[in-house]
Amino acid sequence: GAIRTLRLEPDARRGATRMPARPLAGAVEDDLGRSPYLSRPRASLTGSRADPRLRVAASVEPNADPGAVRARADDAIDRCRHALEAPTLRTTVLFRR
């Protein structure tokens, strides 16, 4: 299921920095929703606090440019990875018609 809180500091000896997961997932949805080719975007962070995974889904318009759809998704995912300082964040993307 979706996780509610992310742990941002990987070394517990240095402290415990946490943030709610929903605003970050919401930012991914907002990024995807700005595309004229995507609708009903959904994003959630699953896995564990220490090892989150991003799940993304959106409907693709029939006239969509596949390259533009892919570029929008890549940009949104990259921003999420950057925000989490997690360049290897595992991500699942589902596009549906």
Disulfide bonds with the S-S distance in Angstrom:
none
